[in-house]
Amino acid sequence: MQKIRVLIVDDAVVIRKLLTNILSSDSEIEVVATAANGLIALAKIPQVKPDLIILDIEMPEMNGIETLLAIKKTYMHLPVIIFSTVTKRGAAKTLEALSYGANDYVTKPATACSPEAAMQQVKEELIPKVKALCKFISNNQKALTSIPARTVSKNNNLTSNKPLSILAIGVSTGGPNALIELFSLLPKDIPVPIVIVQHMPPIFTKYLAESLSCKSKVQVNEGVAGEIIKPGQCWIAPGGYHMTLERNGSQVYIKTNQNPPENSCRPAVDVLFRSVAHIYREQTLALVMTGMGQDGLNGCMCIHEVGGQILVQDEASSTVWGMPGSVVKAGLADKILPLSHLASEIMSRLNENRYAYK
């Protein structure tokens, strides 16, 4: 079996060694070269022909952003994972890199971590992303991603006179750019509140909210406990916290908690979707977008059971079709659409006064 060929680009010797040890521990991955800066990396790409590059942001001579732009100019389809620090500057630069074509990112472990804990943390996050982005797919995943895009009819006769009252979105790998494209097409006066779980660590979600606000007509905020949600506004679950909704009379407000991760995620889509289904029932519109794994599947089951509607991003426009694909495989998707068609479908459904399942 041919191994995934990885090029590591980082100016720190200790990081290059750490990443090499982590990746080499997997029999399906081979580190074919390392480089201390972007100039060296660009010279090595045609020599070693990597399948994927792991790229630091802060480097001498040629930094990560400059290197990324050069890579994408010549090797458009070569996957790049940013290896960044969990700092304000690191978060901002990582989101900038994603906007310039980086496929995903992994955060460097905190300095307080022991070497063993740091290695395990990076290993658990990095290796699955390397394999997913290189389409190094297990037999089970191959069966999943072979499912054609189609509309799935629901097996109930539930009819509701109530309009849709909320849009709940779950997204992960490839999400920041997908969300920016989606939100750029949504109107300012969208008639429902929007709540989102994007798998991201603390600090990163704040910068994502700010980025979405700047690039769309919808006001986007990081979720704050106790804040009342309102139509025309959006809240993103804060990194490191699950986000749920709770009703008090006619008002619905945000709650956050640090309960154990679900699907190895906190925030988790399932947690948010369950609370949305409990409050809004058949008035729920859910959207599952690009992402690894199957977070959101159990939440979609809850939404389906109460008569809500579920849209899914298609495989062709997804960076990774794990999350949306799992919903399709379970027969829960009302409609499967390319990213460019999602906004118009959302608005069409929200603007209908009635809807029915046939």
C-alpha positions as CSV (number, residue, x, y, z in Angstrom):
1,M,0.0,0.0,0.0
2,Q,1.4,3.4,-1.0
3,K,2.0,5.7,1.9
4,I,1.0,9.3,2.3
5,R,4.0,11.5,1.6
6,V,4.3,14.5,4.0
7,L,6.6,17.5,4.0
8,I,6.9,19.3,7.3
9,V,7.8,23.0,7.3
10,D,8.7,24.6,10.6
11,D,11.6,26.7,11.8
12,A,11.8,24.9,15.2
13,V,13.9,21.8,15.3
14,V,11.9,20.4,18.2
15,I,8.6,20.8,16.3
16,R,10.0,19.2,13.2
17,K,11.2,16.2,15.3
18,L,7.9,16.0,17.2
19,L,5.8,16.0,14.0
20,T,8.1,13.5,12.3
21,N,7.9,11.1,15.3
22,I,4.1,11.4,15.4
23,L,3.5,10.9,11.7
24,S,6.0,8.1,11.4
25,S,4.3,6.2,14.1
26,D,1.5,5.5,11.6
27,S,2.2,2.8,9.0
28,E,0.2,4.6,6.4
29,I,2.2,7.9,6.5
30,E,5.8,8.7,5.6
31,V,7.6,12.0,6.3
32,V,9.6,12.4,3.1
33,A,11.3,15.7,4.1
34,T,11.4,18.7,6.5
35,A,12.2,22.3,5.9
36,A,13.1,25.2,8.2
37,N,11.4,27.9,6.2
38,G,9.3,28.5,3.1
39,L,12.1,29.0,0.7
40,I,13.6,25.6,1.5
41,A,10.2,24.0,1.3
42,L,9.4,25.4,-2.1
43,A,12.7,24.0,-3.4
44,K,12.0,20.6,-1.9
45,I,8.4,20.1,-3.2
46,P,9.4,19.1,-6.8
47,Q,12.1,16.9,-5.4
48,V,10.1,14.9,-2.9
49,K,6.6,15.2,-4.4
50,P,4.6,15.3,-1.2
51,D,0.9,14.4,-1.0
52,L,0.4,17.0,1.9
53,I,2.3,19.8,3.6
54,I,2.2,20.7,7.3
55,L,3.1,24.4,7.5
56,D,4.1,26.7,10.3
57,I,3.0,30.4,10.2
58,E,5.8,32.2,11.9
59,M,9.1,31.5,10.1
60,P,12.2,33.6,9.1
61,E,13.0,34.5,5.5
62,M,9.6,33.4,4.1
63,N,6.7,33.0,6.5
64,G,3.8,30.6,6.3
65,I,1.3,33.0,4.6
66,E,3.9,33.8,1.8
67,T,4.8,30.1,1.5
68,L,1.1,29.1,1.3
69,L,0.4,31.6,-1.5
70,A,3.4,30.4,-3.5
71,I,2.3,26.7,-3.0
72,K,-1.2,27.3,-4.1
73,K,0.0,29.3,-7.2
74,T,2.0,26.4,-8.5
75,Y,0.4,23.4,-6.8
76,M,-3.2,24.3,-6.5
77,H,-4.5,21.0,-5.3
78,L,-1.7,20.1,-2.9
79,P,-3.3,19.9,0.6
80,V,-1.9,22.2,3.3
81,I,-2.5,21.9,7.1
82,I,-1.5,24.9,9.1
83,F,0.3,24.1,12.5
84,S,-0.5,27.2,14.6
85,T,-0.4,28.5,18.1
86,V,-3.5,29.0,20.2
87,T,-3.0,32.8,20.6
88,K,-4.8,35.8,19.3
89,R,-2.1,36.3,16.6
90,G,-2.1,32.6,15.8
91,A,-5.9,32.5,15.5
92,A,-6.0,35.5,13.2
93,K,-3.1,34.3,11.0
94,T,-4.7,30.8,10.8
95,L,-8.0,32.2,9.6
96,E,-6.1,34.3,7.1
97,A,-4.3,31.2,5.9
98,L,-7.6,29.3,5.5
99,S,-8.9,32.2,3.4
100,Y,-5.9,31.9,1.1
101,G,-6.4,28.2,0.5
102,A,-5.1,26.2,3.5
103,N,-7.2,23.1,3.9
104,D,-7.2,22.8,7.6
105,Y,-5.2,23.5,10.8
106,V,-4.0,21.8,13.9
107,T,-3.0,23.8,17.0
108,K,0.3,23.5,18.8
109,P,0.0,22.0,22.3
110,A,0.3,24.4,25.3
111,T,3.7,24.8,26.8
112,A,2.4,23.5,30.1
113,C,1.8,20.1,28.5
114,S,4.2,17.3,29.2
115,P,6.0,15.9,26.2
116,E,3.9,12.8,26.3
117,A,0.6,14.7,26.6
118,A,1.6,17.1,23.8
119,M,2.5,14.2,21.5
120,Q,-0.8,12.4,22.1
121,Q,-2.8,15.6,21.6
122,V,-1.3,16.4,18.3
123,K,-1.4,12.7,17.2
124,E,-5.1,12.4,17.8
125,E,-5.9,15.6,15.9
126,L,-3.3,15.5,13.1
127,I,-3.3,12.0,11.7
128,P,-7.0,11.8,11.0
129,K,-6.8,15.1,9.2
130,V,-3.8,14.0,7.1
131,K,-5.7,10.9,6.0
132,A,-9.0,12.6,5.3
133,L,-7.4,15.4,3.2
134,C,-5.4,12.8,1.2
135,K,-8.5,10.7,0.7
136,F,-6.8,7.8,2.4
137,I,-10.1,6.2,3.1
138,S,-11.0,3.0,5.0
139,N,-13.5,0.6,3.4
140,N,-16.3,1.9,5.6
141,Q,-15.6,5.5,4.6
142,K,-15.4,4.5,0.9
143,A,-18.9,3.1,1.1
144,L,-20.1,6.3,2.8
145,T,-18.6,8.7,0.3
146,S,-20.0,6.7,-2.7
147,I,-23.5,7.6,-1.8
148,P,-24.9,9.8,-4.6
149,A,-26.4,13.2,-3.9
150,R,-30.2,12.9,-3.8
151,T,-33.3,14.1,-2.0
152,V,-34.6,11.8,0.7
153,S,-38.4,11.6,1.4
154,K,-39.4,11.4,5.0
155,N,-41.4,8.5,6.3
156,N,-44.0,10.4,8.2
157,N,-47.2,12.3,7.4
158,L,-46.5,15.2,9.8
159,T,-48.0,18.5,8.5
160,S,-47.4,21.8,10.3
161,N,-48.9,25.2,9.9
162,K,-46.0,26.7,11.8
163,P,-43.2,28.5,10.0
164,L,-39.6,27.6,10.5
165,S,-38.2,29.5,13.4
166,I,-34.4,28.8,13.6
167,L,-31.5,27.8,11.5
168,A,-28.9,25.5,13.2
169,I,-25.6,24.7,11.4
170,G,-23.0,22.1,12.1
171,V,-19.6,22.3,10.4
172,S,-16.0,21.3,10.8
173,T,-13.1,20.7,8.4
174,G,-13.3,23.3,5.6
175,G,-15.9,25.2,7.6
176,P,-14.5,28.7,7.8
177,N,-14.4,29.3,4.1
178,A,-17.7,27.4,3.5
179,L,-19.4,29.6,6.1
180,I,-18.0,32.8,4.5
181,E,-19.4,31.7,1.1
182,L,-22.7,30.8,2.6
183,F,-23.1,34.0,4.7
184,S,-22.1,36.2,1.8
185,L,-25.3,35.1,0.1
186,L,-27.7,35.4,3.0
187,P,-29.7,38.6,3.4
188,K,-29.5,41.0,6.3
189,D,-33.1,40.5,7.2
190,I,-33.1,36.7,7.5
191,P,-36.3,36.0,9.5
192,V,-34.8,33.6,12.0
193,P,-31.9,33.4,14.4
194,I,-28.9,31.3,13.4
195,V,-26.8,29.1,15.7
196,I,-23.6,27.4,14.7
197,V,-21.1,24.8,16.0
198,Q,-17.8,25.0,14.1
199,H,-15.2,22.7,15.6
200,M,-12.6,25.2,16.8
201,P,-10.6,25.9,20.0
202,P,-10.9,29.0,22.2
203,I,-10.0,32.4,20.6
204,F,-10.4,31.0,17.1
205,T,-14.2,31.1,17.3
206,K,-14.1,34.8,18.3
207,Y,-12.0,35.6,15.3
208,L,-14.3,33.5,13.0
209,A,-17.3,35.4,14.2
210,E,-15.6,38.7,13.5
211,S,-14.5,37.5,10.1
212,L,-18.1,36.4,9.2
213,S,-19.5,39.7,10.4
214,C,-17.1,41.7,8.2
215,K,-17.8,39.6,5.1
216,S,-21.6,39.2,5.3
217,K,-24.7,41.2,6.0
218,V,-25.7,39.1,9.0
219,Q,-24.4,40.1,12.5
220,V,-22.3,37.2,13.8
221,N,-21.3,36.9,17.4
222,E,-19.5,34.4,19.6
223,G,-22.1,32.8,21.9
224,V,-22.3,34.3,25.4
225,A,-24.3,32.5,28.2
226,G,-27.5,34.3,29.0
227,E,-27.7,36.2,25.7
228,I,-31.2,36.2,24.1
229,I,-31.2,35.0,20.4
230,K,-33.0,37.2,17.9
231,P,-34.0,36.9,14.2
232,G,-31.4,38.3,11.8
233,Q,-28.5,37.5,14.1
234,C,-26.1,34.6,14.4
235,W,-24.2,33.0,17.3
236,I,-21.2,30.7,17.1
237,A,-20.5,28.2,19.9
238,P,-17.4,29.4,21.8
239,G,-14.3,27.2,21.5
240,G,-14.0,24.8,24.5
241,Y,-17.7,25.1,25.4
242,H,-20.8,23.2,24.4
243,M,-23.6,25.6,23.5
244,T,-27.3,24.9,24.1
245,L,-30.5,26.9,24.0
246,E,-33.1,27.2,26.7
247,R,-36.6,28.9,26.6
248,N,-37.9,31.3,29.2
249,G,-41.4,32.3,28.3
250,S,-41.3,33.8,24.7
251,Q,-37.6,34.2,24.7
252,V,-34.8,31.8,24.0
253,Y,-31.3,32.3,25.4
254,I,-27.9,30.8,25.1
255,K,-26.4,28.4,27.7
256,T,-22.8,27.1,27.7
257,N,-21.1,24.3,29.6
258,Q,-17.9,22.4,29.8
259,N,-19.4,18.9,30.0
260,P,-17.3,16.1,28.5
261,P,-16.6,16.2,24.8
262,E,-19.0,14.3,22.5
263,N,-17.5,12.8,19.3
264,S,-14.2,14.0,20.7
265,C,-15.5,17.6,20.3
266,R,-16.3,20.5,22.5
267,P,-18.3,22.3,21.2
268,A,-20.2,19.4,19.6
269,V,-22.9,19.7,17.0
270,D,-25.0,17.0,18.6
271,V,-25.3,18.9,21.8
272,L,-26.6,22.0,20.1
273,F,-28.9,20.2,17.7
274,R,-30.5,18.2,20.5
275,S,-31.4,21.4,22.4
276,V,-32.7,23.1,19.2
277,A,-34.9,20.1,18.5
278,H,-36.3,20.1,22.1
279,I,-37.3,23.8,21.9
280,Y,-38.3,24.3,18.2
281,R,-39.4,20.8,17.2
282,E,-40.9,20.9,13.7
283,Q,-40.0,24.6,13.3
284,T,-36.3,23.6,13.1
285,L,-34.2,23.9,9.9
286,A,-30.8,22.2,10.3
287,L,-27.8,22.3,7.9
288,V,-24.8,19.9,8.1
289,M,-21.8,21.1,6.2
290,T,-18.3,19.9,5.4
291,G,-16.5,18.1,8.2
292,M,-14.7,15.0,9.4
293,G,-16.4,12.3,11.5
294,Q,-20.1,12.1,12.2
295,D,-20.8,14.8,14.8
296,G,-24.3,16.0,14.1
297,L,-25.7,12.7,13.2
298,N,-27.4,12.0,16.5
299,G,-28.6,15.5,16.7
300,C,-30.2,15.2,13.2
301,M,-32.0,12.0,14.4
302,C,-33.6,14.1,17.1
303,I,-34.5,16.9,14.6
304,H,-36.0,14.3,12.2
305,E,-38.0,12.6,15.0
306,V,-39.8,15.9,15.9
307,G,-40.5,16.8,12.2
308,G,-37.7,19.3,11.5
309,Q,-36.0,19.8,8.2
310,I,-32.4,18.9,7.4
311,L,-30.2,20.1,4.5
312,V,-26.8,18.7,3.7
313,Q,-23.8,20.0,1.7
314,D,-22.9,17.7,-1.1
315,E,-19.7,15.7,-1.4
316,A,-18.3,17.6,-4.4
317,S,-18.3,20.9,-2.7
318,S,-17.2,19.6,0.8
319,T,-13.5,19.5,1.9
320,V,-14.4,16.3,3.7
321,W,-17.8,14.5,3.5
322,G,-17.7,12.8,6.8
323,M,-20.3,14.7,8.8
324,P,-22.8,15.4,5.9
325,G,-22.2,12.0,4.4
326,S,-23.2,10.3,7.7
327,V,-26.5,12.1,7.7
328,V,-27.2,11.1,4.1
329,K,-26.3,7.4,4.8
330,A,-28.8,7.4,7.7
331,G,-31.5,8.6,5.4
332,L,-32.1,11.9,7.3
333,A,-31.4,14.5,4.6
334,D,-34.3,16.3,3.1
335,K,-32.1,17.7,0.4
336,I,-28.4,17.5,-0.6
337,L,-27.0,20.6,-2.3
338,P,-23.7,22.1,-3.4
339,L,-22.4,25.0,-1.3
340,S,-23.4,27.6,-3.9
341,H,-27.1,26.6,-3.7
342,L,-27.5,26.4,0.1
343,A,-28.4,30.0,0.7
344,S,-31.2,30.1,-1.9
345,E,-32.6,26.8,-0.5
346,I,-32.5,28.1,3.0
347,M,-34.3,31.4,2.1
348,S,-36.9,29.5,0.0
349,R,-37.7,27.3,3.0
350,L,-37.7,30.1,5.5
351,N,-40.0,32.3,3.4
352,E,-42.7,29.6,3.0
353,N,-45.6,30.0,5.3
354,R,-46.4,26.3,5.3
355,Y,-44.6,23.1,4.7
356,A,-45.6,19.5,4.6
357,Y,-43.9,16.2,4.4
358,K,-45.4,13.9,1.8
